[in-house]
Amino acid sequence: MDYNHITSFLDKFKKVLFEKEEINKIIGDVILKHISFQINTSLIKNKNGIIYIKTSPTVQNEIFLKKHSILKELSVSLPNKNFKDIK
């Protein structure tokens, strides 16, 4: 049997998953740079230009205070992505 079509199909999903992980790592690195707190990349989700971060209220407040500078740096780091807000 020829499994090449299945392999190429699964490679598409592999590429998408690694791309999302890489974006979340960049987001985490930018946040670390601004608030000096490491956020686990599994707690970062981005959907429709909005970044959702599940973390403690204290860290969320720090992120909120630096939100504009974080979004500005993300627009430079990831120019093909358009992040509008962090929640």
PyMOL Python script that loads the backbone (N, CA, C, O; Angstrom):
from pymol import cmd

cmd.read_pdbstr("""\
ATOM      1  N   MET A   1       0.835  -1.197   0.000  1.00  0.00           N
ATOM      2  CA  MET A   1       0.000   0.000   0.000  1.00  0.00           C
ATOM      3  C   MET A   1       0.872   1.250   0.000  1.00  0.00           C
ATOM      4  O   MET A   1       1.977   1.268   0.541  1.00  0.00           O
ATOM      5  N   ASP A   2       0.351   2.262  -0.607  1.00  0.00           N
ATOM      6  CA  ASP A   2       1.065   3.527  -0.702  1.00  0.00           C
ATOM      7  C   ASP A   2       0.507   4.495   0.337  1.00  0.00           C
ATOM      8  O   ASP A   2      -0.664   4.868   0.281  1.00  0.00           O
ATOM      9  N   TYR A   3       1.348   4.895   1.281  1.00  0.00           N
ATOM     10  CA  TYR A   3       0.918   5.787   2.363  1.00  0.00           C
ATOM     11  C   TYR A   3       1.412   7.218   2.171  1.00  0.00           C
ATOM     12  O   TYR A   3       1.318   8.023   3.096  1.00  0.00           O
ATOM     13  N   ASN A   4       1.924   7.545   1.020  1.00  0.00           N
ATOM     14  CA  ASN A   4       2.463   8.886   0.792  1.00  0.00           C
ATOM     15  C   ASN A   4       1.397   9.960   0.907  1.00  0.00           C
ATOM     16  O   ASN A   4       1.680  11.053   1.398  1.00  0.00           O
ATOM     17  N   HIS A   5       0.189   9.679   0.470  1.00  0.00           N
ATOM     18  CA  HIS A   5      -0.865  10.680   0.562  1.00  0.00           C
ATOM     19  C   HIS A   5      -1.245  10.957   2.016  1.00  0.00           C
ATOM     20  O   HIS A   5      -1.575  12.088   2.373  1.00  0.00           O
ATOM     21  N   ILE A   6      -1.198   9.923   2.846  1.00  0.00           N
ATOM     22  CA  ILE A   6      -1.485  10.116   4.272  1.00  0.00           C
ATOM     23  C   ILE A   6      -0.354  10.904   4.933  1.00  0.00           C
ATOM     24  O   ILE A   6      -0.602  11.785   5.755  1.00  0.00           O
ATOM     25  N   THR A   7       0.871  10.586   4.574  1.00  0.00           N
ATOM     26  CA  THR A   7       2.022  11.279   5.131  1.00  0.00           C
ATOM     27  C   THR A   7       1.994  12.759   4.787  1.00  0.00           C
ATOM     28  O   THR A   7       2.248  13.602   5.647  1.00  0.00           O
ATOM     29  N   SER A   8       1.689  13.078   3.545  1.00  0.00           N
ATOM     30  CA  SER A   8       1.646  14.497   3.158  1.00  0.00           C
ATOM     31  C   SER A   8       0.488  15.214   3.850  1.00  0.00           C
ATOM     32  O   SER A   8       0.597  16.390   4.198  1.00  0.00           O
ATOM     33  N   PHE A   9      -0.608  14.508   4.044  1.00  0.00           N
ATOM     34  CA  PHE A   9      -1.753  15.092   4.748  1.00  0.00           C
ATOM     35  C   PHE A   9      -1.392  15.394   6.202  1.00  0.00           C
ATOM     36  O   PHE A   9      -1.711  16.470   6.708  1.00  0.00           O
ATOM     37  N   LEU A  10      -0.738  14.466   6.864  1.00  0.00           N
ATOM     38  CA  LEU A  10      -0.353  14.666   8.262  1.00  0.00           C
ATOM     39  C   LEU A  10       0.755  15.701   8.413  1.00  0.00           C
ATOM     40  O   LEU A  10       0.837  16.365   9.446  1.00  0.00           O
ATOM     41  N   ASP A  11       1.601  15.848   7.410  1.00  0.00           N
ATOM     42  CA  ASP A  11       2.653  16.874   7.447  1.00  0.00           C
ATOM     43  C   ASP A  11       2.071  18.280   7.511  1.00  0.00           C
ATOM     44  O   ASP A  11       2.671  19.172   8.110  1.00  0.00           O
ATOM     45  N   LYS A  12       0.917  18.483   6.904  1.00  0.00           N
ATOM     46  CA  LYS A  12       0.256  19.784   6.970  1.00  0.00           C
ATOM     47  C   LYS A  12      -0.109  20.126   8.411  1.00  0.00           C
ATOM     48  O   LYS A  12       0.109  21.254   8.852  1.00  0.00           O
ATOM     49  N   PHE A  13      -0.662  19.166   9.147  1.00  0.00           N
ATOM     50  CA  PHE A  13      -1.024  19.398  10.545  1.00  0.00           C
ATOM     51  C   PHE A  13       0.210  19.599  11.413  1.00  0.00           C
ATOM     52  O   PHE A  13       0.198  20.412  12.338  1.00  0.00           O
ATOM     53  N   LYS A  14       1.260  18.867  11.120  1.00  0.00           N
ATOM     54  CA  LYS A  14       2.508  18.995  11.863  1.00  0.00           C
ATOM     55  C   LYS A  14       3.065  20.412  11.720  1.00  0.00           C
ATOM     56  O   LYS A  14       3.538  21.003  12.691  1.00  0.00           O
ATOM     57  N   LYS A  15       3.004  20.946  10.510  1.00  0.00           N
ATOM     58  CA  LYS A  15       3.500  22.289  10.255  1.00  0.00           C
ATOM     59  C   LYS A  15       2.685  23.318  11.031  1.00  0.00           C
ATOM     60  O   LYS A  15       3.253  24.237  11.620  1.00  0.00           O
ATOM     61  N   VAL A  16       1.365  23.176  11.038  1.00  0.00           N
ATOM     62  CA  VAL A  16       0.486  24.116  11.746  1.00  0.00           C
ATOM     63  C   VAL A  16       0.755  24.067  13.244  1.00  0.00           C
ATOM     64  O   VAL A  16       0.822  25.116  13.886  1.00  0.00           O
ATOM     65  N   LEU A  17       0.909  22.879  13.815  1.00  0.00           N
ATOM     66  CA  LEU A  17       1.153  22.749  15.247  1.00  0.00           C
ATOM     67  C   LEU A  17       2.480  23.380  15.651  1.00  0.00           C
ATOM     68  O   LEU A  17       2.549  24.083  16.659  1.00  0.00           O
ATOM     69  N   PHE A  18       3.530  23.137  14.878  1.00  0.00           N
ATOM     70  CA  PHE A  18       4.822  23.720  15.218  1.00  0.00           C
ATOM     71  C   PHE A  18       4.814  25.229  15.053  1.00  0.00           C
ATOM     72  O   PHE A  18       5.489  25.937  15.800  1.00  0.00           O
ATOM     73  N   GLU A  19       4.057  25.727  14.085  1.00  0.00           N
ATOM     74  CA  GLU A  19       3.953  27.171  13.891  1.00  0.00           C
ATOM     75  C   GLU A  19       3.274  27.818  15.097  1.00  0.00           C
ATOM     76  O   GLU A  19       3.719  28.867  15.563  1.00  0.00           O
ATOM     77  N   LYS A  20       2.210  27.211  15.605  1.00  0.00           N
ATOM     78  CA  LYS A  20       1.522  27.754  16.777  1.00  0.00           C
ATOM     79  C   LYS A  20       2.429  27.741  18.001  1.00  0.00           C
ATOM     80  O   LYS A  20       2.456  28.704  18.767  1.00  0.00           O
ATOM     81  N   GLU A  21       3.174  26.649  18.187  1.00  0.00           N
ATOM     82  CA  GLU A  21       4.092  26.567  19.320  1.00  0.00           C
ATOM     83  C   GLU A  21       5.170  27.648  19.232  1.00  0.00           C
ATOM     84  O   GLU A  21       5.526  28.259  20.240  1.00  0.00           O
ATOM     85  N   GLU A  22       5.678  27.877  18.044  1.00  0.00           N
ATOM     86  CA  GLU A  22       6.725  28.889  17.859  1.00  0.00           C
ATOM     87  C   GLU A  22       6.181  30.286  18.140  1.00  0.00           C
ATOM     88  O   GLU A  22       6.859  31.093  18.774  1.00  0.00           O
ATOM     89  N   ILE A  23       4.976  30.581  17.682  1.00  0.00           N
ATOM     90  CA  ILE A  23       4.355  31.882  17.948  1.00  0.00           C
ATOM     91  C   ILE A  23       4.156  32.068  19.447  1.00  0.00           C
ATOM     92  O   ILE A  23       4.453  33.135  19.984  1.00  0.00           O
ATOM     93  N   ASN A  24       3.654  31.038  20.127  1.00  0.00           N
ATOM     94  CA  ASN A  24       3.451  31.134  21.575  1.00  0.00           C
ATOM     95  C   ASN A  24       4.774  31.317  22.307  1.00  0.00           C
ATOM     96  O   ASN A  24       4.825  32.016  23.319  1.00  0.00           O
ATOM     97  N   LYS A  25       5.843  30.702  21.815  1.00  0.00           N
ATOM     98  CA  LYS A  25       7.152  30.882  22.443  1.00  0.00           C
ATOM     99  C   LYS A  25       7.628  32.325  22.282  1.00  0.00           C
ATOM    100  O   LYS A  25       8.180  32.901  23.219  1.00  0.00           O
ATOM    101  N   ILE A  26       7.420  32.906  21.117  1.00  0.00           N
ATOM    102  CA  ILE A  26       7.813  34.303  20.891  1.00  0.00           C
ATOM    103  C   ILE A  26       6.995  35.228  21.780  1.00  0.00           C
ATOM    104  O   ILE A  26       7.539  36.167  22.360  1.00  0.00           O
ATOM    105  N   ILE A  27       5.697  34.975  21.894  1.00  0.00           N
ATOM    106  CA  ILE A  27       4.837  35.776  22.775  1.00  0.00           C
ATOM    107  C   ILE A  27       5.328  35.677  24.213  1.00  0.00           C
ATOM    108  O   ILE A  27       5.424  36.689  24.907  1.00  0.00           O
ATOM    109  N   GLY A  28       5.641  34.463  24.669  1.00  0.00           N
ATOM    110  CA  GLY A  28       6.151  34.272  26.025  1.00  0.00           C
ATOM    111  C   GLY A  28       7.467  34.985  26.261  1.00  0.00           C
ATOM    112  O   GLY A  28       7.686  35.550  27.332  1.00  0.00           O
ATOM    113  N   ASP A  29       8.340  34.964  25.276  1.00  0.00           N
ATOM    114  CA  ASP A  29       9.635  35.645  25.398  1.00  0.00           C
ATOM    115  C   ASP A  29       9.460  37.163  25.488  1.00  0.00           C
ATOM    116  O   ASP A  29      10.140  37.824  26.273  1.00  0.00           O
ATOM    117  N   VAL A  30       8.552  37.710  24.686  1.00  0.00           N
ATOM    118  CA  VAL A  30       8.313  39.157  24.723  1.00  0.00           C
ATOM    119  C   VAL A  30       7.726  39.552  26.079  1.00  0.00           C
ATOM    120  O   VAL A  30       8.120  40.566  26.655  1.00  0.00           O
ATOM    121  N   ILE A  31       6.796  38.760  26.583  1.00  0.00           N
ATOM    122  CA  ILE A  31       6.205  39.063  27.895  1.00  0.00           C
ATOM    123  C   ILE A  31       7.259  38.960  28.987  1.00  0.00           C
ATOM    124  O   ILE A  31       7.296  39.795  29.891  1.00  0.00           O
ATOM    125  N   LEU A  32       8.112  37.950  28.914  1.00  0.00           N
ATOM    126  CA  LEU A  32       9.198  37.795  29.889  1.00  0.00           C
ATOM    127  C   LEU A  32      10.101  39.024  29.882  1.00  0.00           C
ATOM    128  O   LEU A  32      10.531  39.488  30.937  1.00  0.00           O
ATOM    129  N   LYS A  33      10.381  39.538  28.716  1.00  0.00           N
ATOM    130  CA  LYS A  33      11.243  40.713  28.583  1.00  0.00           C
ATOM    131  C   LYS A  33      10.623  41.945  29.252  1.00  0.00           C
ATOM    132  O   LYS A  33      11.341  42.776  29.809  1.00  0.00           O
ATOM    133  N   HIS A  34       9.286  42.062  29.198  1.00  0.00           N
ATOM    134  CA  HIS A  34       8.621  43.259  29.712  1.00  0.00           C
ATOM    135  C   HIS A  34       8.230  43.162  31.189  1.00  0.00           C
ATOM    136  O   HIS A  34       8.255  44.170  31.895  1.00  0.00           O
ATOM    137  N   ILE A  35       7.869  41.964  31.668  1.00  0.00           N
ATOM    138  CA  ILE A  35       7.413  41.876  33.060  1.00  0.00           C
ATOM    139  C   ILE A  35       8.298  40.995  33.929  1.00  0.00           C
ATOM    140  O   ILE A  35       8.029  40.841  35.120  1.00  0.00           O
ATOM    141  N   SER A  36       9.339  40.420  33.363  1.00  0.00           N
ATOM    142  CA  SER A  36      10.288  39.572  34.103  1.00  0.00           C
ATOM    143  C   SER A  36       9.603  38.402  34.797  1.00  0.00           C
ATOM    144  O   SER A  36       9.935  38.062  35.933  1.00  0.00           O
ATOM    145  N   PHE A  37       8.648  37.791  34.109  1.00  0.00           N
ATOM    146  CA  PHE A  37       7.969  36.604  34.631  1.00  0.00           C
ATOM    147  C   PHE A  37       7.761  35.640  33.472  1.00  0.00           C
ATOM    148  O   PHE A  37       7.181  35.992  32.445  1.00  0.00           O
ATOM    149  N   GLN A  38       8.248  34.412  33.657  1.00  0.00           N
ATOM    150  CA  GLN A  38       8.130  33.389  32.620  1.00  0.00           C
ATOM    151  C   GLN A  38       6.721  32.806  32.620  1.00  0.00           C
ATOM    152  O   GLN A  38       6.215  32.390  33.662  1.00  0.00           O
ATOM    153  N   ILE A  39       6.092  32.778  31.451  1.00  0.00           N
ATOM    154  CA  ILE A  39       4.758  32.206  31.297  1.00  0.00           C
ATOM    155  C   ILE A  39       4.886  30.939  30.466  1.00  0.00           C
ATOM    156  O   ILE A  39       5.505  30.941  29.402  1.00  0.00           O
ATOM    157  N   ASN A  40       4.300  29.867  30.959  1.00  0.00           N
ATOM    158  CA  ASN A  40       4.313  28.602  30.252  1.00  0.00           C
ATOM    159  C   ASN A  40       3.575  28.773  28.928  1.00  0.00           C
ATOM    160  O   ASN A  40       2.474  29.324  28.901  1.00  0.00           O
ATOM    161  N   THR A  41       4.163  28.310  27.837  1.00  0.00           N
ATOM    162  CA  THR A  41       3.555  28.509  26.520  1.00  0.00           C
ATOM    163  C   THR A  41       2.243  27.754  26.358  1.00  0.00           C
ATOM    164  O   THR A  41       1.435  28.102  25.497  1.00  0.00           O
ATOM    165  N   SER A  42       2.020  26.730  27.169  1.00  0.00           N
ATOM    166  CA  SER A  42       0.746  26.013  27.077  1.00  0.00           C
ATOM    167  C   SER A  42      -0.413  26.842  27.640  1.00  0.00           C
ATOM    168  O   SER A  42      -1.577  26.518  27.403  1.00  0.00           O
ATOM    169  N   LEU A  43      -0.103  27.903  28.379  1.00  0.00           N
ATOM    170  CA  LEU A  43      -1.138  28.781  28.934  1.00  0.00           C
ATOM    171  C   LEU A  43      -1.460  29.951  28.008  1.00  0.00           C
ATOM    172  O   LEU A  43      -2.302  30.787  28.335  1.00  0.00           O
ATOM    173  N   ILE A  44      -0.797  30.015  26.861  1.00  0.00           N
ATOM    174  CA  ILE A  44      -1.005  31.105  25.911  1.00  0.00           C
ATOM    175  C   ILE A  44      -1.818  30.580  24.729  1.00  0.00           C
ATOM    176  O   ILE A  44      -1.458  29.583  24.103  1.00  0.00           O
ATOM    177  N   LYS A  45      -2.900  31.258  24.442  1.00  0.00           N
ATOM    178  CA  LYS A  45      -3.726  30.940  23.272  1.00  0.00           C
ATOM    179  C   LYS A  45      -3.921  32.221  22.479  1.00  0.00           C
ATOM    180  O   LYS A  45      -4.068  33.291  23.070  1.00  0.00           O
ATOM    181  N   ASN A  46      -3.926  32.137  21.175  1.00  0.00           N
ATOM    182  CA  ASN A  46      -4.240  33.316  20.377  1.00  0.00           C
ATOM    183  C   ASN A  46      -5.299  32.939  19.350  1.00  0.00           C
ATOM    184  O   ASN A  46      -5.206  31.920  18.665  1.00  0.00           O
ATOM    185  N   LYS A  47      -6.298  33.793  19.271  1.00  0.00           N
ATOM    186  CA  LYS A  47      -7.423  33.531  18.386  1.00  0.00           C
ATOM    187  C   LYS A  47      -7.962  34.866  17.884  1.00  0.00           C
ATOM    188  O   LYS A  47      -8.267  35.758  18.676  1.00  0.00           O
ATOM    189  N   ASN A  48      -8.077  34.995  16.574  1.00  0.00           N
ATOM    190  CA  ASN A  48      -8.629  36.191  15.945  1.00  0.00           C
ATOM    191  C   ASN A  48      -7.915  37.475  16.373  1.00  0.00           C
ATOM    192  O   ASN A  48      -8.557  38.509  16.554  1.00  0.00           O
ATOM    193  N   GLY A  49      -6.614  37.415  16.534  1.00  0.00           N
ATOM    194  CA  GLY A  49      -5.844  38.602  16.875  1.00  0.00           C
ATOM    195  C   GLY A  49      -5.848  38.962  18.349  1.00  0.00           C
ATOM    196  O   GLY A  49      -5.328  40.011  18.728  1.00  0.00           O
ATOM    197  N   ILE A  50      -6.427  38.108  19.190  1.00  0.00           N
ATOM    198  CA  ILE A  50      -6.462  38.357  20.633  1.00  0.00           C
ATOM    199  C   ILE A  50      -5.658  37.259  21.323  1.00  0.00           C
ATOM    200  O   ILE A  50      -5.837  36.073  21.047  1.00  0.00           O
ATOM    201  N   ILE A  51      -4.778  37.670  22.216  1.00  0.00           N
ATOM    202  CA  ILE A  51      -3.944  36.734  22.971  1.00  0.00           C
ATOM    203  C   ILE A  51      -4.606  36.502  24.323  1.00  0.00           C
ATOM    204  O   ILE A  51      -4.862  37.449  25.068  1.00  0.00           O
ATOM    205  N   TYR A  52      -4.880  35.241  24.635  1.00  0.00           N
ATOM    206  CA  TYR A  52      -5.466  34.868  25.924  1.00  0.00           C
ATOM    207  C   TYR A  52      -4.393  34.185  26.755  1.00  0.00           C
ATOM    208  O   TYR A  52      -3.736  33.253  26.292  1.00  0.00           O
ATOM    209  N   ILE A  53      -4.219  34.657  27.991  1.00  0.00           N
ATOM    210  CA  ILE A  53      -3.209  34.094  28.879  1.00  0.00           C
ATOM    211  C   ILE A  53      -3.878  33.713  30.189  1.00  0.00           C
ATOM    212  O   ILE A  53      -4.493  34.546  30.855  1.00  0.00           O
ATOM    213  N   LYS A  54      -3.749  32.442  30.547  1.00  0.00           N
ATOM    214  CA  LYS A  54      -4.300  31.969  31.817  1.00  0.00           C
ATOM    215  C   LYS A  54      -3.180  31.978  32.844  1.00  0.00           C
ATOM    216  O   LYS A  54      -2.272  31.148  32.808  1.00  0.00           O
ATOM    217  N   THR A  55      -3.262  32.923  33.748  1.00  0.00           N
ATOM    218  CA  THR A  55      -2.240  33.052  34.780  1.00  0.00           C
ATOM    219  C   THR A  55      -2.866  33.740  35.986  1.00  0.00           C
ATOM    220  O   THR A  55      -4.059  34.043  35.982  1.00  0.00           O
ATOM    221  N   SER A  56      -2.084  33.981  36.990  1.00  0.00           N
ATOM    222  CA  SER A  56      -2.599  34.589  38.221  1.00  0.00           C
ATOM    223  C   SER A  56      -3.020  36.041  37.968  1.00  0.00           C
ATOM    224  O   SER A  56      -2.519  36.680  37.043  1.00  0.00           O
ATOM    225  N   PRO A  57      -3.927  36.555  38.777  1.00  0.00           N
ATOM    226  CA  PRO A  57      -4.355  37.949  38.614  1.00  0.00           C
ATOM    227  C   PRO A  57      -3.217  38.958  38.739  1.00  0.00           C
ATOM    228  O   PRO A  57      -3.242  39.997  38.079  1.00  0.00           O
ATOM    229  N   THR A  58      -2.243  38.675  39.557  1.00  0.00           N
ATOM    230  CA  THR A  58      -1.108  39.586  39.718  1.00  0.00           C
ATOM    231  C   THR A  58      -0.326  39.705  38.415  1.00  0.00           C
ATOM    232  O   THR A  58       0.018  40.807  37.988  1.00  0.00           O
ATOM    233  N   VAL A  59      -0.052  38.581  37.797  1.00  0.00           N
ATOM    234  CA  VAL A  59       0.682  38.586  36.529  1.00  0.00           C
ATOM    235  C   VAL A  59      -0.178  39.217  35.439  1.00  0.00           C
ATOM    236  O   VAL A  59       0.339  39.951  34.598  1.00  0.00           O
ATOM    237  N   GLN A  60      -1.472  38.946  35.440  1.00  0.00           N
ATOM    238  CA  GLN A  60      -2.365  39.556  34.448  1.00  0.00           C
ATOM    239  C   GLN A  60      -2.362  41.076  34.571  1.00  0.00           C
ATOM    240  O   GLN A  60      -2.391  41.779  33.561  1.00  0.00           O
ATOM    241  N   ASN A  61      -2.326  41.584  35.790  1.00  0.00           N
ATOM    242  CA  ASN A  61      -2.265  43.034  35.991  1.00  0.00           C
ATOM    243  C   ASN A  61      -0.958  43.610  35.452  1.00  0.00           C
ATOM    244  O   ASN A  61      -0.956  44.671  34.828  1.00  0.00           O
ATOM    245  N   GLU A  62       0.151  42.914  35.690  1.00  0.00           N
ATOM    246  CA  GLU A  62       1.435  43.372  35.156  1.00  0.00           C
ATOM    247  C   GLU A  62       1.402  43.402  33.627  1.00  0.00           C
ATOM    248  O   GLU A  62       1.890  44.346  33.006  1.00  0.00           O
ATOM    249  N   ILE A  63       0.829  42.369  33.035  1.00  0.00           N
ATOM    250  CA  ILE A  63       0.712  42.319  31.577  1.00  0.00           C
ATOM    251  C   ILE A  63      -0.173  43.457  31.088  1.00  0.00           C
ATOM    252  O   ILE A  63       0.142  44.101  30.088  1.00  0.00           O
ATOM    253  N   PHE A  64      -1.273  43.707  31.785  1.00  0.00           N
ATOM    254  CA  PHE A  64      -2.187  44.777  31.392  1.00  0.00           C
ATOM    255  C   PHE A  64      -1.496  46.139  31.435  1.00  0.00           C
ATOM    256  O   PHE A  64      -1.717  46.977  30.561  1.00  0.00           O
ATOM    257  N   LEU A  65      -0.660  46.357  32.451  1.00  0.00           N
ATOM    258  CA  LEU A  65       0.045  47.631  32.562  1.00  0.00           C
ATOM    259  C   LEU A  65       1.038  47.844  31.413  1.00  0.00           C
ATOM    260  O   LEU A  65       1.272  48.976  30.990  1.00  0.00           O
ATOM    261  N   LYS A  66       1.609  46.764  30.920  1.00  0.00           N
ATOM    262  CA  LYS A  66       2.613  46.854  29.849  1.00  0.00           C
ATOM    263  C   LYS A  66       2.046  46.422  28.493  1.00  0.00           C
ATOM    264  O   LYS A  66       2.803  46.182  27.552  1.00  0.00           O
ATOM    265  N   LYS A  67       0.719  46.321  28.393  1.00  0.00           N
ATOM    266  CA  LYS A  67       0.080  45.758  27.206  1.00  0.00           C
ATOM    267  C   LYS A  67       0.478  46.471  25.915  1.00  0.00           C
ATOM    268  O   LYS A  67       0.781  45.812  24.920  1.00  0.00           O
ATOM    269  N   HIS A  68       0.482  47.782  25.915  1.00  0.00           N
ATOM    270  CA  HIS A  68       0.783  48.525  24.686  1.00  0.00           C
ATOM    271  C   HIS A  68       2.215  48.282  24.215  1.00  0.00           C
ATOM    272  O   HIS A  68       2.456  48.118  23.019  1.00  0.00           O
ATOM    273  N   SER A  69       3.150  48.260  25.135  1.00  0.00           N
ATOM    274  CA  SER A  69       4.540  48.021  24.732  1.00  0.00           C
ATOM    275  C   SER A  69       4.737  46.566  24.286  1.00  0.00           C
ATOM    276  O   SER A  69       5.529  46.300  23.381  1.00  0.00           O
ATOM    277  N   ILE A  70       4.023  45.626  24.915  1.00  0.00           N
ATOM    278  CA  ILE A  70       4.106  44.216  24.504  1.00  0.00           C
ATOM    279  C   ILE A  70       3.535  44.053  23.094  1.00  0.00           C
ATOM    280  O   ILE A  70       4.147  43.404  22.247  1.00  0.00           O
ATOM    281  N   LEU A  71       2.363  44.642  22.845  1.00  0.00           N
ATOM    282  CA  LEU A  71       1.748  44.536  21.522  1.00  0.00           C
ATOM    283  C   LEU A  71       2.605  45.205  20.449  1.00  0.00           C
ATOM    284  O   LEU A  71       2.691  44.725  19.318  1.00  0.00           O
ATOM    285  N   LYS A  72       3.233  46.312  20.816  1.00  0.00           N
ATOM    286  CA  LYS A  72       4.095  47.013  19.860  1.00  0.00           C
ATOM    287  C   LYS A  72       5.295  46.149  19.485  1.00  0.00           C
ATOM    288  O   LYS A  72       5.654  46.059  18.311  1.00  0.00           O
ATOM    289  N   GLU A  73       5.913  45.516  20.474  1.00  0.00           N
ATOM    290  CA  GLU A  73       7.063  44.667  20.187  1.00  0.00           C
ATOM    291  C   GLU A  73       6.648  43.410  19.416  1.00  0.00           C
ATOM    292  O   GLU A  73       7.393  42.929  18.562  1.00  0.00           O
ATOM    293  N   LEU A  74       5.461  42.881  19.719  1.00  0.00           N
ATOM    294  CA  LEU A  74       4.983  41.714  18.975  1.00  0.00           C
ATOM    295  C   LEU A  74       4.728  42.051  17.510  1.00  0.00           C
ATOM    296  O   LEU A  74       4.939  41.212  16.634  1.00  0.00           O
ATOM    297  N   SER A  75       4.278  43.270  17.242  1.00  0.00           N
ATOM    298  CA  SER A  75       4.058  43.652  15.850  1.00  0.00           C
ATOM    299  C   SER A  75       5.375  43.749  15.083  1.00  0.00           C
ATOM    300  O   SER A  75       5.404  43.572  13.865  1.00  0.00           O
ATOM    301  N   VAL A  76       6.457  44.029  15.797  1.00  0.00           N
ATOM    302  CA  VAL A  76       7.778  44.058  15.168  1.00  0.00           C
ATOM    303  C   VAL A  76       8.332  42.637  15.035  1.00  0.00           C
ATOM    304  O   VAL A  76       8.910  42.285  14.007  1.00  0.00           O
ATOM    305  N   SER A  77       8.151  41.825  16.081  1.00  0.00           N
ATOM    306  CA  SER A  77       8.679  40.460  16.080  1.00  0.00           C
ATOM    307  C   SER A  77       7.913  39.543  15.125  1.00  0.00           C
ATOM    308  O   SER A  77       8.504  38.680  14.475  1.00  0.00           O
ATOM    309  N   LEU A  78       6.598  39.736  15.046  1.00  0.00           N
ATOM    310  CA  LEU A  78       5.746  38.915  14.184  1.00  0.00           C
ATOM    311  C   LEU A  78       4.948  39.822  13.250  1.00  0.00           C
ATOM    312  O   LEU A  78       3.757  40.041  13.470  1.00  0.00           O
ATOM    313  N   PRO A  79       5.588  40.344  12.220  1.00  0.00           N
ATOM    314  CA  PRO A  79       4.900  41.321  11.373  1.00  0.00           C
ATOM    315  C   PRO A  79       3.735  40.737  10.580  1.00  0.00           C
ATOM    316  O   PRO A  79       2.845  41.483  10.170  1.00  0.00           O
ATOM    317  N   ASN A  80       3.716  39.419  10.353  1.00  0.00           N
ATOM    318  CA  ASN A  80       2.622  38.819   9.602  1.00  0.00           C
ATOM    319  C   ASN A  80       1.392  38.543  10.473  1.00  0.00           C
ATOM    320  O   ASN A  80       0.336  38.182   9.953  1.00  0.00           O
ATOM    321  N   LYS A  81       1.519  38.708  11.780  1.00  0.00           N
ATOM    322  CA  LYS A  81       0.397  38.530  12.702  1.00  0.00           C
ATOM    323  C   LYS A  81      -0.065  39.901  13.169  1.00  0.00           C
ATOM    324  O   LYS A  81       0.747  40.806  13.359  1.00  0.00           O
ATOM    325  N   ASN A  82      -1.359  40.050  13.351  1.00  0.00           N
ATOM    326  CA  ASN A  82      -1.915  41.325  13.805  1.00  0.00           C
ATOM    327  C   ASN A  82      -2.619  41.100  15.139  1.00  0.00           C
ATOM    328  O   ASN A  82      -3.802  40.763  15.178  1.00  0.00           O
ATOM    329  N   PHE A  83      -1.884  41.289  16.225  1.00  0.00           N
ATOM    330  CA  PHE A  83      -2.462  41.115  17.551  1.00  0.00           C
ATOM    331  C   PHE A  83      -3.097  42.437  17.991  1.00  0.00           C
ATOM    332  O   PHE A  83      -2.457  43.488  17.954  1.00  0.00           O
ATOM    333  N   LYS A  84      -4.353  42.367  18.406  1.00  0.00           N
ATOM    334  CA  LYS A  84      -5.114  43.554  18.772  1.00  0.00           C
ATOM    335  C   LYS A  84      -5.180  43.775  20.278  1.00  0.00           C
ATOM    336  O   LYS A  84      -5.211  44.914  20.744  1.00  0.00           O
ATOM    337  N   ASP A  85      -5.203  42.671  21.043  1.00  0.00           N
ATOM    338  CA  ASP A  85      -5.437  42.794  22.479  1.00  0.00           C
ATOM    339  C   ASP A  85      -4.839  41.592  23.205  1.00  0.00           C
ATOM    340  O   ASP A  85      -4.567  40.548  22.611  1.00  0.00           O
ATOM    341  N   ILE A  86      -4.646  41.774  24.503  1.00  0.00           N
ATOM    342  CA  ILE A  86      -4.201  40.711  25.382  1.00  0.00           C
ATOM    343  C   ILE A  86      -5.217  40.608  26.510  1.00  0.00           C
ATOM    344  O   ILE A  86      -5.538  41.604  27.158  1.00  0.00           O
ATOM    345  N   LYS A  87      -5.708  39.429  26.735  1.00  0.00           N
ATOM    346  CA  LYS A  87      -6.689  39.215  27.813  1.00  0.00           C
ATOM    347  C   LYS A  87      -6.253  38.073  28.688  1.00  0.00           C
ATOM    348  O   LYS A  87      -6.941  37.735  29.651  1.00  0.00           O
TER     349      LYS A  87
END
""", "prot")
cmd.dss("prot")
cmd.show_as("cartoon", "prot")
cmd.util.cbc("prot")
cmd.orient("prot")
